[in-house]
């Protein structure tokens, strides 16, 4: 048994890759947990258990069997409720209660909290059946967004602009929802922003706001293609976006821990699309670190290890004038070869580059976030320079499919 503090990281796919790497680099004994034994983060683990990230009982059993000092997760709403509940059962620290996590992962409860707390969010209706969904969409008037009450990775999310798209969208949202219920809400025109913040003692501080560049609607359904910093040169826009996010955090009753809020800002102002009580899964912690110098991975690990027993070796970093986390996408098909990652890493301003698939894997169509195939993370003296470096680095990486 290792004499290092041990931590169970629930989820080893690309949304948790950064967390697993951070734990390893901090000298912790890292135990990964994921249903997929080939998950990309497994390479950074000292030990591994093959369990589903939403199986609370299996997570509790694994934590007890490995006698871990703490349990963490970061980039997935699938894993978040099970980890919060597992920590409560194990009497291990976690930054949020299961009840608060439930409000932040069930979109109907989230919208109700926003309404009660006067946080700006789109008008929405919960639909229990296809007929409810069709009627609600027509009452709100097209375009509308249709999404599962509880979902992740943009699965089952559609923007409906035409009447003939409505029925398939409602069917897809219902099929992707654990309960079959789904939301129909008004579409908010404008640019999309990611607000990364951390709450201590009920006081929330915004660390970084990035512009969320998304894939085109209606299909694929607004999957993050890149997070870019700075988000805007207009301080008024950024102030409105930050204010909306903070009002959402208060409405949800968040008293501690990270929040990741998606906000749209357009002609009608700023509206909250959703707030997650976790770190963002789209390279948001990495972009936040490069923009603000604050390491969100260190924050949640310190909570999990009761902080007094463990201190990260270095939680600060240099702030950069521009930063971007950009995902790679590839034509679907069997992977024949992967080249160019080392070349990309050697280029100026490239902080990280990774490919999530190997020779023999199959690239799936880009219908949800899990089908992205890699990323580059770059910095520059400005956003334009960071974006140019990301473009050049991405061009070096070749994922050949047959």
For each residue, the residues with C-beta under 8 A, 3 or more apart:
1: 67
2: 6 29 46
3:
4: 27 28 29
5: 28 29 69 70 305 309 310
6: 2 28 29 30 31 66 67 68 69 70
7: 23 28 29 30 31 68 69 70 71 72 301 304 305
8: 31 32 33 59 62 63 66 68 70 71 72
9: 12 16 19 20 23 30 31 32 33 41 45 72 73
10: 16 33 34 53 59 71 72 73 79 82 83 86
11: 15 16 33 34 39 41 53 73 74 75 76 78 79
12: 9 16 17 20 32 33 34 36 39 40 41 42 45 48
13: 16 17 34 36 39 40 41 76 370
14: 17 40 41 354 356 372 375
15: 11 74 75 76 281 282
16: 9 10 11 12 13 19 20 41 73 74 75 76
17: 12 13 14 20 21 40 41 44 354
18: 21 22 74 283 285 286 297
19: 9 16 22 23 41 72 73 74 75 279 285 297 300 301
20: 9 12 16 17 23 24 30 32 41 44 45
21: 17 18 24 25 41 44
22: 18 19 25 26 295 297 298 301
23: 7 9 19 20 26 28 30 44 72 297 301
24: 20 21 28 30 44 45 46
25: 21 22
26: 22 23 298 301 312 313
27: 4 313
28: 4 5 6 7 23 24 301 310
29: 2 4 5 6 7 46 47
30: 6 7 9 20 23 24 44 45 46 47
31: 6 7 8 9 45 46 47 48 49 62 66 68
32: 8 9 12 20 39 41 42 44 45 47 48 49
33: 8 9 10 11 12 48 49 50 51 53 59 62
34: 10 11 12 13 37 39 41 42 48 50 51 53
35: 50 51 52 53
36: 12 13 39
37: 34 42 48 50
38: 42
39: 11 12 13 32 34 36 42
40: 12 13 14 17 43 354 356
41: 9 11 12 13 14 16 17 19 20 21 32 34 44 45
42: 12 32 34 37 38 39 45 48
43: 40
44: 17 20 21 23 24 30 32 41
45: 9 12 20 24 30 31 32 41 42 48
46: 2 24 29 30 31
47: 29 30 31 32 66
48: 12 31 32 33 34 37 42 45
49: 31 32 33 62 65 66
50: 33 34 35 37
51: 33 34 35 55 58 59 62
52: 35 55 58
53: 10 11 33 34 35 59 73 76 78 79 82
54: 78 79 81 82
55: 51 52 58 59 82
56: 59 60 81 82 85 86 89
57: 60 61
58: 51 52 55 61 62
59: 8 10 33 51 53 55 56 62 63 71 82 83 86
60: 56 57 63 64 86 89 90
61: 57 58 64 65
62: 8 31 33 49 51 58 59 65 66
63: 8 59 60 66 68 71 86 90 92
64: 60 61 67 90
65: 49 61 62
66: 6 8 31 47 49 62 63
67: 1 6 64
68: 6 7 8 31 63 71 92
69: 5 6 7 304 305 309
70: 5 6 7 8 92 93 301 304 305 306
71: 7 8 10 59 63 68 83 86 87 90 92 94 304
72: 7 8 9 10 19 23 83 300 301 304
73: 9 10 11 16 19 53 76 79 80 83 278
74: 11 15 16 18 19 278 279 281 285 297 300
75: 11 15 16 19 278 279 280 281 282
76: 11 13 15 16 53 73 79 80 152 278 281
77: 80 81 105 150 151 152 276 278
78: 11 53 54 82 152
79: 10 11 53 54 73 76 82 83
80: 73 76 77 83 84 101 104 105 276 277 278
81: 54 56 77 84 85 98 101 102 105
82: 10 53 54 55 56 59 78 79 85 86
83: 10 59 71 72 73 79 80 86 87 94
84: 80 81 87 88 94 96 97 98 101
85: 56 81 82 88 89 98
86: 10 56 59 60 63 71 82 83 89 90 92
87: 71 83 84 90 91 92 93 94
88: 84 85 91 94 97 98
89: 56 60 85 86
90: 60 63 64 71 86 87
91: 87 88
92: 63 68 70 71 86 87 304
93: 70 87 303 304 306
94: 71 83 84 87 88 303 304
95: 256 257 258 300 303
96: 84 100 101 104 254 256 257 277
97: 84 88 100 101
98: 81 84 85 88 101 102
99: 102 103
100: 96 97 103 104 252 253 254 255 277
101: 80 81 84 96 97 98 104 105 277
102: 81 98 99 105 106 109
103: 99 100 106 109 110 113 252 253
104: 80 96 100 101 110 252 254 275 276 277
105: 77 80 81 101 102 110 150 276 277
106: 102 103 109 110 149 150
107: 110 111 147 148 149 150 151 183 274
108: 111 112 126 149 181 183
109: 102 103 106 112 113
110: 103 104 105 106 107 113 114 252 274 275
111: 107 108 114 115 121 124 183 185
112: 108 109 115 116
113: 103 109 110 116 117 119 251 252 253
114: 110 111 117 119 120 121 248 251 252 272
115: 111 112 118 119 121
116: 112 113 251
117: 113 114 247 248 250 251 252
118: 115 247 251
119: 113 114 115 244 247 248 250 251 272
120: 114 244 247 269 270 271 272
121: 111 114 115 124 248 271 272 273
122: 145 185 186 187 188 271 273
123: 140 185 186
124: 111 121 183 184 185 186
125: 132 136 139 140 183 184 185
126: 108 149 181 182 183
127: 130 132 133 136 170 174 181 182 183 184
128: 132 180 181
129: 132 133
130: 127 133 134 167 170 171 174
131: 134 135
132: 125 127 128 129 135 136
133: 127 129 130 136 137 146 166 170 173 174 182 184
134: 130 131 137 138 166 167 170
135: 131 132 138 139
136: 125 127 132 133 139 140 184
137: 133 134 140 142 144 146 160 166 170 184
138: 134 135 141
139: 125 135 136
140: 123 125 136 137 144 184 185 186
141: 138 144 186
142: 137 160 161 162 163 166
143: 159 160 161 187
144: 137 140 141 159 160 184 185 186 187
145: 122 157 158 159 160 183 184 185 186 187
146: 133 137 157 158 159 160 166 169 170 172 173 182 183 184
147: 107 151 156 157 158 173 182 183 185
148: 107 151 155 156 157 173 174 176 177 178 181 182 183
149: 106 107 108 126 177 178 179 181 182 183
150: 77 105 106 107 177 178 179
151: 77 107 147 148 154 155 156 157 173 176 177
152: 76 77 78 155 369
153: 281 368 369 370
154: 151 157 220 221 222 223 368 369
155: 148 151 152 176 367 368
156: 147 148 151 172 173 174 175 176 177 182
157: 145 146 147 148 151 154 173 221 222
158: 145 146 147 165 168 169 172 173 217 218 219 221
159: 143 144 145 146 187 217 218 221 222
160: 137 142 143 144 145 146 165 166 169 218
161: 142 143 165 217 218
162: 142 165 166
163: 142 166
164: 167
165: 158 160 161 162 168 169 218
166: 133 134 137 142 146 160 162 163 169 170
167: 130 134 164 170 171
168: 158 165 171 172
169: 146 158 160 165 166 172 173 218
170: 127 130 133 134 137 146 166 167 173 174 182 184
171: 130 167 168 174 175
172: 146 156 158 168 169 175 176
173: 133 146 147 148 151 156 157 158 169 170 176 177 182 183
174: 127 130 133 148 156 170 171 177 180 181 182
175: 156 171 172
176: 148 151 155 156 172 173
177: 148 149 150 151 156 173 174 180 181 182
178: 148 149 150
179: 149 150
180: 128 174 177
181: 108 126 127 128 148 149 174 177
182: 126 127 133 146 147 148 149 156 170 173 174 177
183: 107 108 111 124 125 126 127 145 146 147 148 149 173
184: 124 125 127 133 136 137 140 144 145 146 170
185: 111 122 123 124 125 140 144 145 147
186: 122 123 124 140 141 144 145
187: 122 143 144 145 159
188: 122 264 266 268 271 273
189: 264 266 267 268
190: 264 265 266 267 268
191: 211 232 264 265 266
192: 211 212 214 222 262 263 264 273
193: 209 210 211 212 231 232 241 262 263 264 265
194: 209 210 211 212 227 260 261 262 263 280 282 284
195: 206 209 241 242 245 259 260 261 262 263
196: 206 207 208 209 210 258 259 260 279 280 284 285 287 288 296
197: 204 205 206 207 245 246 249 258 259 260 261
198: 204 205 207 257 258 259 294 296 299
199: 202 203 204 205 249 254 255 256 257 258 259
200: 203 205 256
201: 255 256
202: 199 255 256
203: 199 200
204: 197 198 199 246 249 250 254 259
205: 197 198 199 200
206: 195 196 197 209 242 245 246
207: 196 197 198 288 291 292 294 296
208: 196 229 287 288 291 292
209: 193 194 195 196 206 229 230 231 232 238 241 242
210: 193 194 196 227 228 229 230 231 284 287 288 291 323
211: 191 192 193 194 227 228 229 231 232
212: 192 193 194 224 226 227 262 282
213: 224 225 226 227 228
214: 192 222 223 224 225
215: 220 221 222 223 224 225 366
216: 220
217: 158 159 161 221 222
218: 158 159 160 161 165 169 221
219: 158 367
220: 154 215 216 223 366 367 368
221: 154 157 158 159 215 217 218 367 368
222: 154 157 159 192 214 215 217
223: 154 214 215 220 366 368 369 372
224: 212 213 214 215 227 282 327 369
225: 213 214 215 326 327 329
226: 212 213 324 325 326 327 390
227: 194 210 211 212 213 224 280 282 283 284 287 324 325
228: 210 211 213 231 287 322 323 324 383 386 387
229: 208 209 210 211 287 290 291 322 323 324 383 386
230: 209 210 233 291 321 322 383
231: 193 209 210 211 228 238 241
232: 191 193 209 211 237 238
233: 230
234: 237 238
235: 238 239
236: 239 240
237: 232 234 240 241 265
238: 209 231 232 234 235 241 242
239: 235 236 242 243
240: 236 237 243 244 265 269 270
241: 193 195 209 231 237 238 244 245 263 265 270
242: 195 206 209 238 239 245 246
243: 239 240 246 247 270
244: 119 120 240 241 247 248 261 263 270 271 272
245: 195 197 206 241 242 248 249 259 261 263 272 275
246: 197 204 206 242 243 249 250
247: 117 118 119 120 243 244 250 251 272
248: 114 117 119 121 244 245 251 252 261 272 275
249: 197 199 204 245 246 252 254 259 261 275
250: 117 119 204 246 247 253 254
251: 113 114 116 117 118 119 247 248
252: 100 103 104 110 113 114 117 248 249 275 277
253: 100 103 113 250
254: 96 100 104 199 204 249 250 257 259 277
255: 100 199 201 202
256: 95 96 199 200 201 202 303
257: 95 96 198 199 254 277 278 300 303
258: 95 196 197 198 199 277 278 279 296 299 300
259: 195 196 197 198 199 204 245 249 254 275 276 277 278
260: 194 195 196 197 275 276 278 279 280 284
261: 194 195 197 244 245 248 249 272 274 275 276
262: 192 193 194 195 212 272 273 274 275
263: 192 193 194 195 241 244 245 270 271 272 273
264: 188 189 190 191 192 193 270 271 273
265: 190 191 193 237 240 241 269 270 271
266: 188 189 190 191 269
267: 189 190
268: 188 189 190 271
269: 120 240 265 266
270: 120 240 241 243 244 263 264 265
271: 120 121 122 188 244 263 264 265 268
272: 114 119 120 121 244 245 247 248 261 262 263 275
273: 121 122 188 192 262 263 264
274: 107 110 261 262
275: 104 110 245 248 249 252 259 260 261 262 272
276: 77 80 104 105 259 260 261 280
277: 80 96 100 101 104 105 252 254 257 258 259
278: 73 74 75 76 77 80 257 258 259 260
279: 19 74 75 196 258 260 284 285 296 297 300
280: 75 194 196 227 260 276 283 284 285
281: 15 74 75 76 153 284 369
282: 15 75 194 212 224 227 325 327 369
283: 18 227 280 286 287 325 327 375 377
284: 194 196 210 227 260 279 280 281 287 288 325
285: 18 19 74 196 279 280 288 289 295 296 297
286: 18 283 289 290 325 351 352 377
287: 196 208 210 227 228 229 283 284 290 291 323 324 325 377
288: 196 207 208 210 284 285 291 292 294 296
289: 285 286 292 293 294 295 296 317
290: 229 286 287 317 319 320 323 351 377 379
291: 207 208 210 229 230 287 288 319 320 323
292: 207 208 288 289 319
293: 289 316 317 318 319
294: 198 207 288 289 299 315 316
295: 22 285 289 298 299 312 315 316 317
296: 196 198 207 258 279 285 288 289 299 300
297: 18 19 22 23 74 279 285 300 301
298: 22 26 295 301 302 312 315
299: 198 258 294 295 296 302 303 315
300: 19 72 74 95 257 258 279 296 297 303 304
301: 7 19 22 23 26 28 70 72 297 298 304 305 310 312
302: 298 299 305 307 310 311 312
303: 93 94 95 256 257 299 300 306 307
304: 7 69 70 71 72 92 93 94 300 301
305: 5 7 69 70 301 302 309 310
306: 70 93 303 309 310
307: 302 303 310 311
308:
309: 5 69 305 306
310: 5 28 301 302 305 306 307
311: 302 307
312: 26 295 298 301 302 315
313: 26 27
314: 317
315: 294 295 298 299 312
316: 293 294 295
317: 289 290 293 295 314
318: 293
319: 290 291 292 293
320: 290 291 323 379 380 381 386
321: 230 380 381 382 383 385
322: 228 229 230 379 380 381 382 383 384 385 386 387
323: 210 228 229 287 290 291 320 377 378 379 380 383 386
324: 226 227 228 229 287 377 378 383 386 387 390
325: 226 227 282 283 284 286 287 375 376 377
326: 225 226 375 376 377 378 390 394
327: 224 225 226 282 283 372 373 374 375
328: 355 372 373 374 375 376 394 397 399
329: 225 366 371 372 373
330: 357 363 373 399 401
331: 363 401
332: 362 363 364 365 366 401
333: 362 363 401 402
334: 360 361 362 363 401 402
335: 338 357 358 359 360 361 362 363 399 400 401
336: 359 400 401 402
337: 359 398 399 400
338: 335 341 355 357 358 359 397 398 399 400
339: 397 398 400
340: 343 344 396 397 398
341: 338 344 345 353 354 355 374 397
342: 345 346
343: 340 346 347 396 397
344: 340 341 347 350 353 376 393 394 396 397
345: 341 342 350 352 353
346: 342 343 350
347: 343 344 350 389 392 393 396
348: 389
349: 378 379 380 385 386 389
350: 344 345 346 347 353 376 377 378 389 393
351: 286 290 377 378 379
352: 286 345 375 376 377
353: 341 344 345 350 374 375 376 377 393 397
354: 14 17 40 341 374 375
355: 328 338 341 358 373 374 397 399
356: 14 40 372 373 374
357: 330 335 338 361 363 373 374 399
358: 335 338 355 361
359: 335 336 337 338
360: 334 335
361: 334 335 357 358
362: 332 333 334 335
363: 330 331 332 333 334 335 357 371 373 399 401
364: 332 367 370 371
365: 332 371
366: 215 220 223 329 332 371 372
367: 155 219 220 221 364 371
368: 153 154 155 220 221 223 371
369: 152 153 154 223 224 281 282 372
370: 13 153 364
371: 329 363 364 365 366 367 368
372: 14 223 327 328 329 356 366 369 375
373: 327 328 329 330 355 356 357 363 399
374: 327 328 341 353 354 355 356 357 397 399
375: 14 283 325 326 327 328 352 353 354 372
376: 325 326 328 344 350 352 353 390 393 394 397
377: 283 286 287 290 323 324 325 326 350 351 352 353 390
378: 323 324 326 349 350 351 386 387 389 390 393
379: 290 320 322 323 349 351 386 389
380: 320 321 322 323 349 383 384 385 386 387 388 389
381: 320 321 322 385
382: 321 322 385 386
383: 228 229 230 321 322 323 324 380 386 387
384: 322 380 387 388
385: 321 322 349 380 381 382 388 389
386: 228 229 320 322 323 324 349 378 379 380 382 383 389 390
387: 228 322 324 378 380 383 384 390 391
388: 380 384 385 391 392
389: 347 348 349 350 378 379 380 385 386 392 393
390: 226 324 326 376 377 378 386 387 393 394
391: 387 388 394 395
392: 347 388 389 395 396
393: 344 347 350 353 376 378 389 390 396 397
394: 326 328 344 376 390 391 397
395: 391 392
396: 340 343 344 347 392 393
397: 328 338 339 340 341 343 344 353 355 374 376 393 394
398: 337 338 339 340
399: 328 330 335 337 338 355 357 363 373 374
400: 335 336 337 338 339
401: 330 331 332 333 334 335 336 363
402: 333 334 336
